[in-house]
Amino acid sequence: MNEDDLDDFIAALQDVVLPTGVPVLPTLDVAAHFSVGADTGEATGAWFDVTVLRSGRVALSIGQVPGGGLEAGAAAGGVSAVLRAGLLCHEDVAAALGLADLHARHTRDARGTAVVVALLDPEVGSLSYVTAGHEAPVVATADGTSVRLPRTGSGALGTLDGPVVGEHRLGDGDLVLLDSPETPASTSGSADDVTALLDRARVVGDAAATCSAVARPTVAAQTRGAVAVLAAERRAARTADLDLDLSLDPTTGRRARVALEDWLTRLGAPAMDALCLVHAATELVTNAVEHAHLPGESAGRVVLHATHATSGEIVVDVSDDGRWRVPSDDVARGRGLAMAAGLVDDMTLTSGEHGTHARLRHRLSRPVVIERAPVPLLQVAPPVLEVEQVRLGSVRLAGFFGHDEVDQITYALLLASRGGTQPIDIDLSDVTDLSAGGLRLLADLVARPAPDPTGHAGVVLHARRGSAPQVELERAGIVHHAS
C-alpha cells in the first residue's frame, strides 16, 4: 500500500469512528473541531461524540484509547459505541461510564482509555459529568470567565472503582468545552492553559468559531496524534415556530419559500439542509395551489407550520382545504412529490374530505471540522524503529513503534532474552510513539512470570517521563520506570 492509499485508508477509518456532523438544536449551540498531526501515519485512538437523548438532554463525550494504529482506531469505535448505547438506554452518565469500564476490562486494546462524558439539559441548565483518566470540562460563563471543573475520577477505563458524578449549573450564554488529552495546551503542565486560551479566544454566541479559535492555535505546532475540541453553548431563548396561513394564488409558493428561508436562517440551519427543506416544502405548497381545487371552485387556503424539535429535527406541516385527486395513470406525473420525499429524511401524506395534510421531517446537522495539520515544506521523514542490543539482557528502542514493527521487536527481544530465559531491560527513552499493538506486546512481556528464580523481574520497561510513550504506558496501566 503506497502512502496516498494509506492516508485514504486512515481517513476512511477515522470517518467510521467520528460523527460526520453535530446536531443543530433549538437551545444549545454545538460545534466540534478535530485535527490530526502532520506526521501521524496511522489511525489514532481519539474520538468524540454528541448524542441527543429521548428526554431532550444532550451528551457530549471525548476519549483517547492508548496507542495508535488500526487496533486503537477500532477500539475507539467500540468504546464510543458502548458509551452511546449506555447513554441512550439509561440516560445517566454514571451508568454509561460503568458499562464502558466493564467493556474495557474485557477488551485489551480498550483498557486504559481516557474519557470524559458530560450530560446537559439545555432547558434547565443542569450539567452532570464523569471523568476517567481525563480532564473535566471547562465552563465559560457569559461574562467571560472560564474555569476547569474538578475531575471526578483519576483512573482510566478498566480500572474504575465505581464512577463519581460531578454537577454544575449553567446560565444563559454559558459554554461547556471538552478537549482531548492530546491538546498541547492541556498537556503543557498547566490545566489553566485551555481556560486562559478560552478567555481570550471565545466568540460569544458562536460555538463553531470558539471551537476553531481554541483548536487552531494548536494545529500549526501539532506533529503527532489527534486533537479534539467539542463545545456547546446554552441559549435560553429559542426561535419561535413558523406559522403561515396563505391564500391560494400564483404568489403563494414564493411567499412560503421566502418565509421558510428566513426562519431557517434564524435557526442557523446549514445551507444544504435549508435548501432541501425549502424545496420540499415549496413543492407541497405549490401542489396545493395547482391541484387542491378544480377550475371554477373558489380558491382555498394553505397552512404551513414549522417547528424545531429538541432532538434537532425540523417538522414542517402543510395542510390545505381541497380534495385529493385520484392519481393519474400517467407515470410522468408525480415527480414533484417524489422529489420532495427524496430531499428530506421522511415525508407522509394523508387526505380526506376536509383536505390534505403533508408532514416533512428532517434532522439538522452541522458538519464537523476535520483537518490534518499542514505538512512543513522541509518535512523530515518520520523515524523508523531502530533496535539496539546494548548488552545481554538490555535493549534500546528508538523511533516509531508502529503496528508493523511488532514482529520485529518480538524477535529481537527473544534473542536478547535468550528465548525468554533471561531477565531483560527495555529502554524506550528514544521511542517517539507507540501503537496499540506495541502497547499490547509490552503489556504481555511485563505480565510474564520472571525467569530468574531469585525473583528478578522478567521484563523492566524504562521510559522518559512526560514523553508520549510514557504517557501511553501510564494510561494503559503498564508497569514501567519513568525518569
N, C-alpha and C positions, 0 to 999 in steps of 0.2 A: 504494500500500500504506500503510494507516494505521499509527500507532505500535504498536498492540496486535498487528496482524498481523506487523509487523516483528520484534517481540520474540518472537513464537511461532516465526517462521521461524528466527531466530538460535538459539533454544533447540533447535529440531529439528536444525539443522546441527551444533550442539555435541554433541548426543546421538549423532550418527553417528560423530563423531571420538572421543569419550570412551567408555571402557567404562562400562557401567551398574552393574557390581559388581566386587569383587575376590575372589579365591578364599579360602575358609576352609581352611587347611592344618593338618596334624597337628603340625608342629614349627616353624611360622612364622606369627605373628600379623600379618596385613597389613591396612592401612587407608589410605584416601585422602580428601582434602578439596579441593574445587575451588570457587572463588568468582569471580564476575565483578563488576567495578566498577559502581556505580550509574549512571554516565553513559556506559557503554560501549554505543554504539548499533550496533555492528557485531560480527560474529563475530570471535573472537580466533584468533591462531595458536598458542595454548598447548594442550598435551595432556599426558597421562600414560598409562602402560600397565603392566600386570602380565601376564607370560607364564610359564606353567608348562611346562617343557621335558620331553622324554621321560625324561631322566635323573633327574627329580625336583628339579633345580635350578630356581630362580625368578629371572626377570629383571625388574628394575624400571627404568622409563625416564621421564624428564620432558624436554620440549622446548618451544622457543618459536621459531616462524617469524617473521622480521621483518615489521613492519607489522601491519595488521588488515584486516578486511573478508572478503568471501566467498573471495577468492583465497587469503588467508592461512589461512582455515579449511580450504579444500580441500587446500592444500599441506601443512598439518599432518597431515591424514589420510593423505596419500601418504607422507610421511617415516615416520610411525608404522607404516604397513603394511610398508614396506621393512625397517625395523628388526626388526619382529616376524618377518617371513619369514626374515631372516638369522639371527636367534637360533634359530628353530625348525629351520632347515636345518643350521647349523654348530655351534650351542650354544657360541659363542665371541663375546665382546664385541668383540674387535678386528675379526673378520671381518664382524660385523653393522654396525659403525660404518663400515668400509670400503665396504660396499655403500651405506649411506646417503649417504656422501660422494660416491660416484660418481653416485648419483641426483641429489644437489643440484647437481653440476657441470653436469648436463644439464637441470635444471629451474629456470628463472629464479626463480620465487617461493620455491623451497626454499633457494636459495643464501643463506648467512649464518645458517642455523638453528643455534641454540644447543641443545645436548643433553648429557645425562648418562645413562649406562646402567650399571647395577650388576647383577652376576650372583652370587647367593647359593646356597650349598649348605648348607641348614639342618642336614643330618645331621652334617657335619664342621666347619661354621662358617667355611668359606672364603668370601672376598669378593673378586671381581675387578671392576674398573670402568674406564670410559673417559670422558673429557670432551672436548667440542668447543665452545669458546666459552662454557662453563658452569661454575659452581662444582661442586666434587666433593661427594660425600655427606658428611653429618655422622654420626658414630658416637657413641652414648651408651652407656657401659658400665653394668652392673647396679648399680655403686656410686654412680652419679650424675654421672660426669664425661663431658663432651661435647667432641668435637674435630672440626674440619673437616679431612678428608683433603686432601692436596695435589692440585691439578689435574694431569692427565696430558697435556693439550693446550690451547693458548690459542686456536687458530684455530677458527672456526665451520665447519659443513659446507660443502663446496665449495671449501675452502682447505687441507685437511689434507695433510700430507706423511707419511702413514703413522701410524696410531693407536698410542699407547703405552698399556700396560695397567698400572694400579695394583693392588696386592694388600694385603689386610688379613685378619686372623684375628678372628672373632667368638667371644666366650664365651657361655655360657648366660646369657640375660637381656639380652644386648646388643641395641641397637636401631639400625637404619640409617634415616636420614631424608634424602629428596631434596626440595628445594624449588625452585620455579620462579625464573628470574632476575627476575621481576616482584615477588617477595615484598619488601615495603617494607624489612624487616629486612636482606635480602641486598643491597639497593641503596642503603643509607644511608651507605655509605662504610666499613663495617667488616664483614669476613667473620665476626667473632666475635659479632655481634648475634644470629644464629639459635642459635648454640651456647649463649649466655647465656640466651636465652629457653627453650631446651630444658632447660637445667639447672634452671630454676625451675618449668617447667610440665609436665615429663614425669610421666605416670602409669604407673608400672612395672606390667607385666602387662596393659596395656590400650592397644594401639596406636591404636585409634579415638579414645580420649579424649586421647591425646597429640597426635594429628593435629589435632584440633579446638582443643586448647589452644595449639598453635603457630600455627594459621591464623587463628583468630577474632580475636585482638588486631589483626590487620591489616585485617580486613574493615570495621570501623567507619570507619577512616580511608581506605579504598580508594575511589577515584573513577574509576579507569580501568584498562583491562587486565584480566588474569586472574591469579589466584594459585593455584598447585597445591602441595599438600604430600602426600607419599607416604611411608609409614613401614612398616617390617617389624621385628618383634621376635622374636629366636630363643628357642625354648624346647626344651631337650634332652629333657625328659620328655614323653612322649606318652600320651594316654589309651588304655588297653588295649582290645582288641577286646571286643565283647559276645558272650557265648556263653550260650544258653538251651537247656535240654533239658526240655521240658514234657510232662506227661501231658495227654491229651485229655479235657477235661471242660468244663462251661459257663463256668468261670472262666479258661480258657486264653487267650482273646483279650485279656481285661483285664490279665492278668499280663504278657503280651508287650507290650501297649501301654505300661504303666507303666514297665517296664524300658527300653524303647527311648526313651521320652520323657526319662527321667533320663539315659541315655547321651548323647543328642544335646544335652541342656542342658550337660553337662560338656564337650562338644566346642566349645561356643559356636556351634552351628548357628543361623542366622537363623530366626525364627519361622515364616515361610511354608514354607521348605524342610523344617523339622522336621514341620510339620503334614502336608505331602504324604507324606513318608516314613512317618510313623506310621500314617496312614490306609491307605496302600497295603500296608504290611507286616501290619497288623492284619487287613485283608481276606484276605490269603493264609493267615494262621494260622486265622482263622475258617472259611475254606473247607475247611481240613484237618479241623477239628473236625466240621463238618457233613457232609462228603461223602467223607472218606477211607475210612471203614469202613461197611459195611452194617449195618442193625439186627441185633442178635444176635451180631455179631462182638465179640471182646474189644477194648477201647479200646487204641489205639496211642499213639504219641508224635509230637511235632513238635519239630524242632530249628531254632533261629534263630541265625544267626551274622552279625554286622555288623562291618565294618571301615572305617576311614578311610584311604584310599589317599593316597600322597604327592602325587597330582595334585589332591587336594581332593575326589575322588569318594567317595561313600558306597556301599558294596556290601553288600546285605543278601541272605543266602541263607536260604530257608525250605524245609525238607525234612520229608516225613512218610513213614511206612512203609505207607501204604494203597495202594489201587488207583485209578488214574484211570478215571473212568466215561465211557462214551461220551456225548458231549454230547446233550442233549435237542433235539428239533426245535422246542421252544417258544422262539420268538425273544425272549420277555420274560425268559428266564433268561440268566445270564452277565453281568449288568450289573456285578456286583461286580468281576470280573476286568477288565472294560473300564474301570471307574473307576480301579482300581489302576494299570493301564498308562498311563492319561492323566495321573496325578498325578506321575509320575517321568520321568526322561529316557529310560529303557529298561527293559523287562521281558521276560524269557524264561522259558519253562516247558517242562520235559521230564518225561516219565513213563515208567515201565517196570514190570516185575513186582515190583521191590523198593520201589516208592514213587514219589513225585512230588517234583520239585525246581524251585523258582522262584527267580529272581535279579532283584533290583532294582538299578538303577544311577542315582545322582542326584548331580550336582555341586553342592556348597555354594557359595554366592556371597553376600558381604555387600554391601549397597547402598552406593554411593559418595555422600558428602555433596556435593551440587552446589547452590550457592546464589548469589543475587545480593545484593550489598551493599545495605542499606536506603537508600531514597531520602530525602534530607533533606526536612523539612517545607517549607522555603523554598528548594527547589532552583532554582538558576539554570539557565536553558536552556543547553545546550552551545553554544559559539560557532560560528557559521557561518564559512566560509572567506572572508576578505577579501583582495583583490588590489589592491595599490597600486603604480603605476609611479612610483618616486621620481624618476627621470630616465631619459634614454635609456640603455638597457643595464643598468638597475638596477630590480629588482622586489622588493617586500616582501610576504610572505605572512603571514597571521595567522589563527588559529583551527584548525578541524579539517579536515585534508586527507584526505577520505574518497574512496571509490570514485567517488561521483557527481560529484566536483569535477575529475576528471582531464581531461575535455574542456574545462572552463572554463579550467583552468590552461594547458593546451596552447595554446589560442587566445591567452590573454594573453601568454604567452612568445613566441609567434610575432610578435605586434605589437611587443613590447619589443625583440626582436632583429632587427626588420625582415625577418621571414621566415627567420631563421637566418643572416643575412649579417653580423650584428654580435655581438661578444662580449657576454656578459650575466652580471651578478652576481645571485644569488637569495638573499635574506635570509630564513632560516627561523627566526629567533630567537623569533618570537611564534607559531609553529605549535605547537599543543598535542598533536597526534597525527598519525601518518602511516599510511595504509592500504598494503596490498601494492601496489595499483595506483599509488599515489603514489610509492612507492619505485621501482617499475619505470620510471615516467616519468622520475624524476630520474636513475636509472642510465643510461637511454638518452641523456639530454641530456649528461651528463658524458662519455659514451663517444664522442660525435660528434667528428669532426675539427674543429680550430679554423678558423673562417672567416678569421681575420686572418693574412695571410702572414708577419707578423713573429713569429708563434709565441705570441701571447696566447691563453690557454686559452679555448676556446669558451664553456663554462659553468663558473662557480665558485659552489659552494654554501657558505653561511655558516650555522652553527647554534650555539646557546648550549650550551656544554659542560655535559654532565650532563643535558640536557633529554631528554624521551622521543624526539623526532625525531633528536637527535644520537646517542643510543644505538642507534636502529634503523639509521641510516646507517652507523655503525661496524660493527654486527653484519652488515649486508649487504655490507660491503666497498666502499661507495660513497665515492669520494674527496670530501673536504669540508674546510672550515676550521672549527675549533671554538675559540670564545673565550669 
